[in-house]
Amino acid sequence: MANEGLSFKSILGIALLMVVIAIGTSYGFMKFITTNDNSQTLNENAIGPTYSLGDFVVNLSGTRGYQYIRASIVVEVSTDNVITELEKRSPQVRDSIIGILRDQQVADIEEPGARVIKNRLITKLNDILRTGDITQVWFTQLVVQ
């Protein structure tokens, strides 16, 4: 009479094969998930072209000329074409920045991150530009005296 069921070795081989397939599938899935997360993180942390707008020294409003702000400003732009336009429109850009900085009170500058000033700069400078946008503003130096 022939063995009608599977032998112990056959069952063990099938079980081992299933474990190997499960491990391989899990590894492939985790590798795929990890790769997608890293590419999103790289894209979120990627920085576009940057351009230094220079140094500014401006009297603060409401101080009768006794206090002033000294700032160095760098912007991130959407494309390299914006840098060329910023260079062409340098007098307009500098005048707008000086006007915004001059309107500030000491409390505005002491606000953590100076977010309000940065947003005003982005809005005003984007109104001037025709070829792209300013996406971020950084103060590389910000001193009030």
C-alpha positions as CSV (number, residue, x, y, z in Angstrom):
1,M,0.0,0.0,0.0
2,A,1.4,3.4,-1.0
3,N,1.7,6.3,1.4
4,E,-1.6,8.2,1.0
5,G,-0.5,11.3,3.1
6,L,2.5,13.6,2.9
7,S,5.6,12.5,4.7
8,F,7.1,14.5,7.5
9,K,9.9,15.6,5.3
10,S,7.5,17.0,2.6
11,I,5.5,18.9,5.2
12,L,8.7,20.3,6.7
13,G,9.9,21.4,3.3
14,I,6.6,23.1,2.4
15,A,6.6,24.9,5.8
16,L,10.2,26.0,5.3
17,L,9.4,27.3,1.8
18,M,6.5,29.3,3.2
19,V,8.7,30.9,5.9
20,V,11.3,31.8,3.3
21,I,8.6,33.4,1.1
22,A,7.1,35.3,4.0
23,I,10.5,36.7,5.0
24,G,11.3,37.7,1.4
25,T,8.0,39.4,1.0
26,S,8.3,41.3,4.3
27,Y,11.8,42.4,3.5
28,G,10.8,43.6,0.0
29,F,7.8,45.5,1.5
30,M,9.8,47.2,4.2
31,K,12.6,48.1,1.7
32,F,9.9,49.7,-0.6
33,I,8.3,51.7,2.3
34,T,11.7,52.9,3.6
35,T,12.8,54.0,0.1
36,N,9.6,56.1,-0.4
37,D,9.9,57.8,3.0
38,N,13.5,58.8,2.3
39,S,12.8,60.3,-1.1
40,Q,10.0,62.4,0.5
41,T,12.3,63.5,3.2
42,L,14.9,64.5,0.8
43,N,12.4,66.5,-1.3
44,E,11.0,68.3,1.7
45,N,14.5,69.2,2.9
46,A,15.8,70.1,-0.5
47,I,16.7,73.8,-0.9
48,G,16.3,75.7,-4.1
49,P,18.6,78.3,-5.6
50,T,19.6,81.1,-3.1
51,Y,20.6,84.7,-3.5
52,S,22.0,87.2,-1.0
53,L,20.2,90.5,-1.1
54,G,23.0,92.1,0.9
55,D,23.3,94.1,4.1
56,F,20.8,96.7,5.3
57,V,21.2,99.3,8.1
58,V,17.9,101.1,8.8
59,N,16.5,103.3,11.6
60,L,13.5,101.7,13.4
61,S,10.2,103.6,13.5
62,G,9.1,105.2,16.7
63,T,12.7,105.4,18.1
64,R,13.5,109.0,16.8
65,G,16.6,107.6,15.2
66,Y,18.1,106.1,18.4
67,Q,17.7,102.5,17.4
68,Y,18.4,100.8,14.2
69,I,18.4,97.4,12.7
70,R,21.2,95.8,10.8
71,A,20.3,92.8,8.7
72,S,21.8,90.5,6.1
73,I,19.1,88.8,4.0
74,V,19.3,85.7,1.8
75,V,16.3,84.4,-0.2
76,E,15.4,81.1,-1.7
77,V,13.9,81.4,-5.2
78,S,11.8,79.1,-7.3
79,T,14.1,79.2,-10.4
80,D,17.5,80.5,-11.4
81,N,15.8,83.1,-13.6
82,V,14.5,84.9,-10.5
83,I,18.1,85.5,-9.5
84,T,18.8,87.3,-12.8
85,E,15.6,89.4,-12.2
86,L,16.6,90.2,-8.7
87,E,19.9,91.6,-9.9
88,K,18.1,93.7,-12.6
89,R,15.6,95.0,-10.1
90,S,18.1,95.6,-7.3
91,P,17.1,99.2,-6.7
92,Q,13.4,98.3,-6.4
93,V,14.2,95.3,-4.2
94,R,16.4,97.2,-1.9
95,D,13.9,100.1,-1.6
96,S,11.1,97.7,-0.7
97,I,13.2,95.9,1.9
98,I,14.3,99.2,3.5
99,G,10.7,100.4,3.6
100,I,9.6,97.2,5.4
101,L,12.5,97.2,7.8
102,R,12.0,100.9,8.6
103,D,8.3,100.3,9.5
104,Q,9.2,97.7,12.2
105,Q,9.0,98.2,15.9
106,V,11.5,96.5,18.3
107,A,8.8,94.1,19.4
108,D,8.3,92.9,15.8
109,I,12.0,92.1,15.5
110,E,12.2,90.4,18.9
111,E,9.4,88.0,17.8
112,P,10.9,84.5,17.6
113,G,11.9,83.7,14.0
114,A,10.8,87.2,12.8
115,R,8.1,85.3,10.9
116,V,5.9,88.4,10.4
117,I,8.8,90.4,8.8
118,K,9.8,87.4,6.6
119,N,6.2,87.0,5.4
120,R,6.0,90.7,4.5
121,L,9.3,90.5,2.6
122,I,8.1,87.5,0.7
123,T,4.8,89.1,-0.3
124,K,6.3,92.5,-1.3
125,L,9.2,91.0,-3.3
126,N,6.9,88.5,-5.1
127,D,4.8,91.5,-6.1
128,I,7.9,93.0,-7.8
129,L,9.0,89.8,-9.6
130,R,7.6,88.6,-12.9
131,T,9.6,85.4,-13.7
132,G,9.1,83.4,-10.5
133,D,8.7,83.5,-6.7
134,I,10.7,83.9,-3.6
135,T,9.9,80.8,-1.5
136,Q,11.9,81.5,1.7
137,V,13.7,84.4,3.5
138,W,16.5,84.0,6.0
139,F,18.2,86.6,8.1
140,T,21.9,85.6,8.2
141,Q,22.5,88.6,10.5
142,L,19.9,90.5,12.5
143,V,21.0,93.0,15.1
144,V,19.0,95.8,16.8
145,Q,20.9,98.6,18.5
